[in-house]
Amino acid sequence: MTQTSPVRAALVRQLAARSARIVDSLTALVEERVERLGSDEVEHEWVRSSAQTNIELLLQVMAHPDDLARVEPPLGGVALVRRVAQHDVPFYEIVRGYELAEWYWVQQCMRELATLTTDIDELVSETAEVSGLVRSYIDLVCRGLSAEYEAERERWRQQEESARVGLVAALLRGTTTDLAEAEAGLGYRLGQRHLAAIVWFAGRGDSGAELLRIKNAATELARLAQCRSRPLVVARDHTTLWVWLPLAGQTRVDVAAIPELLPAAPSPVRVALGEPANGFDGFIASHRQASAAYEVGLAASDDVGAVFPYREVSSLALLCADIPRARAWVAETLGQLASEGRREEELRRTLRIYSTANCSATATARLMNCHKNTIQYRIRSAERLLGRRVEDGSLDLGLALLACRWLGEAVRTR
């Protein structure tokens, strides 16, 4: 066991006798120099309690240096760190407070040592040892408090997120009528123009990185939408986000640009989009549309893309309730045209464009950048696989082609 010198023992006694005044002075100094620790968010008693428990532990370490190896953050310091974590005070403010306390404490030690010895060598030696002990103590305590801070931030974030999810769910159910209070709780205006989206991780894995990936995707969506205020992002779980984008002046978002914003495989992130809508009713309506598009996205196979706009997939929502039945219906409607294969896919794509071009072979050829005779040949080939004319049952045909486009292997015939 390390023996404490008589000078050090006397130093500890004198500092202990003055500890109450030192605590008061140190508390005032920290609150004056570290702004966020002297605000209304962190009451005076929290700072004073931290200063007092740290000084008591420092005196113990100075008297018994071997105890340094067993040092853990004192309860007063832990309580203060948890308090600042709950109020979004950055941890570096705590570090600044401890660095300031270290400087102040070493100054007090040097003044006391000057009254205890006239031997310059002894004074220098004791000052160096005390300074080293204090530095080691501060380093150990700050490392321990950093872990406490992060743990408390995570606990607090989960509580806040749970409250936000509950509030959003109440708004969507219509069980919350105080919109001003809801806006204050969410930090989001409900009376503006919204575009709702659902962003989710479509792959397998529980590495914990999925939430970060979909949050990054939501950030990119907000950037693409040129949001002038903060979007509302609510985590349903670690793989799914509900998002509302404030659209301000713009009316739409460039859907075609979204896939470029999403991480490539093997990190499959998908996006379901509602339609832009205004006000609180629009907040609900756009989310319901995004939810319907999300159901299509969940049912879709991996080969159909990553973005599901409600405007394009809304008619498929009911089919997704029973995928085996949908697959059978598509096979009945398309016949051999429902089969897997590059040729069948080319014919289905031609038919989709042909139907949107008012069944004009000339217009379809222009849209597909090929000859009119090629389109006519493809239409005849498709009719042979269908077993009927394209114009017969065109409504069912269009829906079945749409199902193949958006649901992919889930409804196609092998």
Sequence and secondary structure as in RCSB ss.txt:
>XXXX:A:sequence
MTQTSPVRAALVRQLAARSARIVDSLTALVEERVERLGSDEVEHEWVRSSAQTNIELLLQVMAHPDDLARVEPPL
GGVALVRRVAQHDVPFYEIVRGYELAEWYWVQQCMRELATLTTDIDELVSETAEVSGLVRSYIDLVCRGLSAEYE
AERERWRQQEESARVGLVAALLRGTTTDLAEAEAGLGYRLGQRHLAAIVWFAGRGDSGAELLRIKNAATELARLA
QCRSRPLVVARDHTTLWVWLPLAGQTRVDVAAIPELLPAAPSPVRVALGEPANGFDGFIASHRQASAAYEVGLAA
SDDVGAVFPYREVSSLALLCADIPRARAWVAETLGQLASEGRREEELRRTLRIYSTANCSATATARLMNCHKNTI
QYRIRSAERLLGRRVEDGSLDLGLALLACRWLGEAVRTR
>XXXX:A:secstr
     HHHHHHHHHHHHTHHHHHHHHHHHHHHHSGGGGSTTS HHHHHHHHHHHHHHHHHHHH GGGGGG    H
HHHHHHHHHHHTT  HHHHHHHHHHHHHHHHHHHHHHHHHH   HHHHHHHHHHHHHHHHHHHHHHHHHHHHHHH
HHHHHHHHHHHHHHHHHHHHHHHT    HHHHHHHHTS SSSEEEEEEEEE S   SS HHHHHHHHHHHHHHHT
T SS  EEEEEETTEEEEEEE TT     GGGHHHHS  TTS EEEEE   EEHHHHHHHHHHHHHHHHHHHHHS
 GGG SEEEHHHHGGGTTGGG HHHHHHHHHHHHGGGGB SHHHHHHHHHHHHHHHTTT HHHHHHHHTS HHHH
HHHHHHHHHHHTS TTTTHHHHHHHHHHHHHHGGGTSB 
